[in-house]
Amino acid sequence: MRTIPEPPSPRSPFPRTRSAARRTVRTLAALTATVAALGATAVPAGAEDGSTRISYRGHTFTVPADWQVVDLEQDPTACVRFDRHAVYLGTPGEHQDCPARVLGRTEALLLQPVESSERSLTENSTSRTYRATDERIEVTAAYGQDRAAIRRILDGAGLSAGAARAEASAAAPAPLPADATSYRGRGFDACTAPSQSSMDAWMDDSSYNAVGIYIGGVNRGCSQARLTAQWVRNQYANGWRFLPFYVGPQPASGSCGSACTALTSPTAQGTAAADDAVRQAAALGLGKGTVLYNDIEAYPRSTAVTTQVLTYLKAWTERLHTLGYRSGAYGSTASLVTDLVAHASSTTLPDVLHFAHWNDQANTTDAALPAHLWAAHQRVHQYAGNRTETHGGVTINIDRNQLDVGPFADQP
């Protein structure tokens, strides 16, 4: 939101980047030449079936011919995103040129080289993602509404999706202190976790000391190949604190639109989102007592939509509390915040409110927020969005935030 009245959304589900014009779909002939170093080829499977075969590290993936194919070695700044049909070949670059936010999920593949012979296949049905490893290859396969299509692609590549096991909670690393999500000052969030060199440059040359990280959710659009427990621990040791976002289902009539998986069963989805968010957070070293933020994009308010959203967030908050975590919620002052304030006495409020009002005021007050609500260091203000900044020679497209969060004396 830039000014009042609020536009339909503070963030577009299909934001533009400064390099969008130069990123066109490569021809199959050019792709065949450029990915030779990766041991990959992409050739038409025949006009009669309208598909393309991509041979990569001993596996052949057959995808619709209109899917974009991106060689990450030839285009290392390409943003690996799952809100559009695409196949990405190689390791995501150090400096991906991503918009500040990508929302939504559809069918897409990231094929990465690894030196491993372990064979495994898991599925996270909450976040709609398959992960497969085999000799010399690691596959991340996202899906939106067409799970069957992704299953066919994986089966055809010799990675039987029908045999996938549910994603289990990995052995969690030792948790960071609970102050990992407590901070008072300026922060930023970017679509994908920046490289270590980028984080170091921004720590030395910017006024930011908190960073938003997208830990999961069915509508998390950017890949997070760099977001690991070690990455989080390194940033914490260097003085960074975190805003962990979970991009779950969205109101069907909201600004996220058809690109996003919709909110249809709010209690069940809110509980499942909390369970999944805790699994992802714990795997990153974010333990009990830390704040996890559910991202609800702007939506047109109505009695039905308000009830749906508040029921979802109530289930999210109550389940997080049961699991020992603190609940955060992100939303627009003209939709989510207005609804939470209006129903403050009749719903379970999140512990921390992250409100979006793009007024360029780096504070945590707003006319939409009564002074007595979220008053004990429980606020974050996203005051600007989709801004490109350069610090220490590193350029990132970000949203800007002012934090006043914690520390907390009591248990969630």
Residue pairs with C-beta under 8 A, 6 or more apart in sequence:
1 7
1 10
1 298
1 332
1 333
1 334
1 356
1 357
1 358
1 359
2 10
2 358
2 359
3 358
3 359
4 334
4 357
4 359
5 334
6 298
6 332
6 333
6 334
6 335
6 357
8 255
8 298
9 254
9 255
9 256
9 297
9 298
9 332
10 297
10 298
10 332
10 356
10 358
10 382
10 385
11 100
11 101
11 103
11 255
11 297
11 385
11 386
11 399
12 255
13 83
13 102
13 103
13 104
13 221
13 255
13 256
13 257
13 259
13 260
13 297
14 83
14 259
15 99
15 100
15 101
15 102
15 386
16 99
17 79
17 97
17 98
17 99
17 397
18 97
18 388
19 77
19 97
23 75
23 78
25 68
25 69
26 34
26 69
26 70
26 71
28 42
28 43
28 44
28 52
28 69
31 42
31 69
31 71
32 41
32 42
32 43
34 71
34 73
34 74
35 41
35 42
35 71
35 73
35 74
35 89
35 90
37 73
38 56
38 57
38 71
38 73
38 89
38 90
38 113
39 56
39 57
40 54
40 55
40 56
40 57
40 71
40 89
40 111
41 54
41 55
42 52
42 53
42 54
42 55
42 69
43 52
43 53
43 55
44 51
44 52
44 53
44 65
45 51
45 52
45 53
45 62
45 65
50 64
50 65
51 62
51 63
51 64
51 65
52 62
52 63
52 64
52 65
52 67
52 69
53 60
53 61
53 62
54 60
54 61
54 62
54 63
54 69
54 87
54 89
54 111
55 61
56 89
56 111
56 137
57 111
57 113
57 135
57 136
57 137
58 134
58 135
58 136
58 137
59 134
59 137
59 157
59 158
59 159
60 156
60 157
61 87
61 109
61 111
61 153
61 156
61 157
62 153
62 156
62 157
63 85
63 87
63 109
63 153
64 85
66 85
67 85
67 86
67 87
67 108
68 84
68 85
68 86
68 87
69 86
69 87
69 89
70 78
70 80
70 86
70 87
70 88
70 89
71 89
71 90
72 78
72 80
72 88
72 89
72 90
72 91
72 92
72 93
73 89
73 90
75 93
76 93
76 94
76 95
77 93
77 95
77 96
77 97
78 88
78 93
78 96
78 97
79 96
79 97
79 98
79 99
79 102
79 191
79 192
79 222
80 88
80 92
80 96
80 110
80 192
80 222
80 223
80 225
81 98
81 102
81 108
81 191
81 221
81 222
81 223
82 102
82 105
82 106
82 108
82 142
82 220
82 221
82 222
82 223
83 102
83 103
83 104
83 105
83 106
83 221
83 259
84 106
84 108
85 106
85 107
85 108
86 108
86 109
87 108
87 109
87 111
88 108
88 109
88 110
88 111
88 223
89 111
90 111
90 112
90 113
91 112
91 113
91 225
92 110
92 192
92 223
92 225
92 226
94 195
94 197
94 198
95 194
95 195
95 198
95 394
95 395
96 192
97 397
98 190
98 191
98 192
98 222
98 397
99 191
99 386
99 397
100 189
100 190
100 191
100 385
100 386
100 387
100 397
100 398
100 399
101 189
101 191
101 221
101 385
101 386
101 399
102 191
102 221
102 222
103 219
103 221
103 247
103 250
103 256
103 259
103 260
103 297
104 144
104 219
104 221
104 256
104 257
104 259
104 260
104 261
105 128
105 142
105 143
105 144
105 218
105 219
105 220
105 221
105 259
105 260
105 261
106 142
106 143
106 144
106 145
106 146
106 259
107 141
107 142
107 143
107 144
107 146
107 149
107 150
107 153
108 141
108 142
109 139
109 140
109 141
109 142
109 153
110 139
110 140
110 141
110 223
110 225
111 137
111 138
111 139
112 137
112 138
112 139
112 140
112 225
113 136
113 137
113 138
114 133
114 136
114 137
114 138
115 136
116 133
116 135
116 136
116 138
117 135
118 133
119 133
119 134
119 135
120 131
120 132
120 133
121 130
121 131
121 132
121 133
121 154
121 159
121 160
121 161
121 163
121 164
121 165
122 130
122 131
122 132
122 164
122 165
122 166
122 167
122 168
123 129
123 130
123 131
123 161
123 164
123 165
123 166
123 167
124 131
124 166
124 167
124 216
124 276
125 166
126 218
126 272
126 273
126 275
126 276
127 216
127 217
127 218
127 220
127 276
128 142
128 143
128 144
128 147
128 218
128 261
129 140
129 141
129 142
129 143
130 139
130 140
130 141
130 143
130 150
130 154
130 161
130 164
131 138
131 139
131 140
131 141
131 167
132 138
132 139
132 141
132 154
132 159
133 139
134 158
134 159
139 154
139 157
139 159
140 223
140 225
141 150
141 153
141 154
142 150
143 149
143 150
144 259
144 261
145 261
150 161
151 161
151 162
154 160
154 161
155 161
155 162
167 279
169 279
169 282
169 283
170 283
172 282
172 283
172 285
172 287
173 229
173 233
173 283
173 284
173 285
174 285
175 282
175 285
175 286
175 287
175 288
176 232
176 233
176 236
176 285
176 286
176 287
176 290
178 287
178 288
178 289
178 290
178 406
178 407
178 408
179 241
179 406
179 407
180 232
180 236
180 241
180 242
180 285
180 286
180 290
181 241
181 242
181 243
181 244
181 286
181 290
181 291
181 326
181 405
181 406
182 241
182 291
182 405
182 406
182 407
182 408
183 209
183 210
183 241
183 403
183 405
183 406
184 377
184 403
184 404
184 405
185 207
185 209
185 210
185 402
185 403
186 207
186 208
186 209
186 210
186 362
186 400
186 401
186 402
186 403
187 208
187 209
187 210
187 211
187 212
187 241
187 243
187 380
187 400
187 401
187 402
187 403
188 208
188 210
188 211
188 212
188 389
188 396
188 398
188 399
188 400
188 401
189 211
189 212
189 213
189 214
189 243
189 245
189 382
189 398
189 399
189 401
190 211
190 212
190 396
190 397
190 398
190 399
191 214
191 221
191 222
191 397
192 214
192 222
192 223
192 224
192 226
192 227
193 213
193 214
193 224
193 226
193 227
193 231
194 202
194 211
194 226
194 394
194 396
195 226
196 231
196 234
197 394
198 394
198 396
199 211
199 234
199 235
199 238
199 240
200 238
200 392
201 391
201 392
201 393
201 394
202 208
202 391
202 392
202 394
202 396
203 209
203 238
203 239
203 240
204 391
204 392
205 391
205 392
206 389
206 391
206 392
209 239
209 240
209 241
210 240
210 241
210 242
210 243
210 401
210 403
211 235
211 240
211 241
211 242
211 243
212 242
212 243
212 244
212 245
212 399
212 401
213 224
213 227
213 232
213 242
213 243
213 244
213 245
213 284
214 220
214 222
214 224
214 227
214 245
214 246
214 247
215 224
215 227
215 244
215 245
215 246
215 277
215 280
215 281
215 284
215 286
215 292
216 246
216 247
216 276
216 277
216 280
217 245
217 246
217 247
217 248
217 273
217 276
217 277
217 295
218 247
218 248
218 249
218 261
219 247
219 248
219 249
219 250
219 256
219 260
219 261
219 295
220 245
220 246
220 247
221 247
227 284
228 284
229 283
229 284
229 285
232 242
232 284
232 285
232 286
233 285
235 242
236 242
236 285
241 403
242 286
242 290
243 291
243 293
243 328
243 354
243 380
243 401
243 403
244 277
244 281
244 284
244 286
244 290
244 291
244 292
244 293
245 293
245 294
245 295
245 330
246 273
246 276
246 277
246 280
246 292
246 293
246 294
246 295
247 295
248 263
248 269
248 270
248 273
248 294
248 295
248 312
248 316
249 260
249 261
249 262
249 263
249 264
249 269
249 273
249 312
250 256
250 260
250 261
250 262
250 263
250 296
250 297
250 299
251 262
251 263
251 296
251 299
251 305
251 308
251 309
252 262
252 263
252 264
253 299
253 300
253 302
253 305
254 260
254 296
254 297
254 298
254 299
254 300
254 305
254 335
255 297
255 298
255 299
256 297
260 297
263 269
263 308
263 309
263 312
266 308
266 309
266 311
266 312
266 315
267 311
267 312
267 314
267 315
268 315
269 312
269 315
270 311
270 312
270 313
270 314
270 315
270 316
270 319
271 315
271 316
271 319
273 294
273 312
273 316
274 292
274 315
274 316
274 317
274 319
274 320
274 323
274 325
275 319
275 323
277 292
277 294
277 320
277 325
278 292
278 320
278 323
278 325
281 287
281 290
281 292
281 325
286 292
288 323
288 324
288 325
288 412
289 324
289 325
289 326
289 408
289 411
289 412
290 325
290 326
291 325
291 326
291 327
291 328
291 351
291 352
291 405
291 406
292 320
292 325
292 326
292 327
292 328
293 328
293 329
293 330
293 352
293 354
294 313
294 316
294 327
294 328
294 329
294 330
294 350
295 330
295 331
296 309
296 313
296 329
296 330
296 331
296 335
296 336
297 331
297 332
298 331
298 332
298 334
298 335
298 336
298 356
299 305
299 309
299 335
299 336
300 335
301 335
301 338
301 339
306 339
306 343
309 336
309 339
310 339
310 340
310 343
310 347
313 327
313 329
313 340
313 347
313 348
313 350
314 347
314 348
316 327
316 329
316 350
317 327
317 329
317 348
317 349
317 350
317 351
318 348
320 326
320 327
320 412
321 327
321 412
324 411
324 412
325 412
326 351
326 352
326 408
326 412
327 350
327 351
327 352
327 412
328 350
328 351
328 352
328 353
328 354
328 380
329 336
329 340
329 350
329 352
329 353
329 354
330 336
330 354
330 355
330 356
330 380
330 382
331 337
331 340
331 354
331 355
331 356
332 355
332 356
332 357
333 355
333 356
333 357
333 366
333 368
333 369
334 368
336 355
337 353
337 355
337 366
337 368
337 369
338 368
340 347
340 349
340 350
340 353
341 368
341 369
341 370
341 373
344 373
349 373
349 374
351 378
351 408
351 412
352 374
352 378
352 379
352 380
352 405
353 369
353 373
353 374
353 378
353 379
353 380
354 379
354 380
354 381
354 382
354 401
355 366
355 368
355 369
355 379
355 380
355 381
355 382
356 382
356 385
357 366
357 368
357 381
357 382
357 383
358 382
358 383
358 384
358 385
359 383
360 383
360 384
361 381
361 383
362 381
362 383
362 400
362 402
363 381
363 383
363 402
364 379
364 380
364 381
364 402
364 403
364 404
365 371
365 381
366 381
369 379
377 404
377 405
377 406
377 407
377 408
378 404
378 405
379 403
379 404
379 405
380 401
380 402
380 403
380 404
380 405
381 401
381 402
382 399
382 400
382 401
383 400
383 401
383 402
384 399
384 400
385 399
385 400
386 397
386 399
387 397
387 398
387 399
387 400
388 395
388 396
388 397
388 398
389 395
389 396
389 398
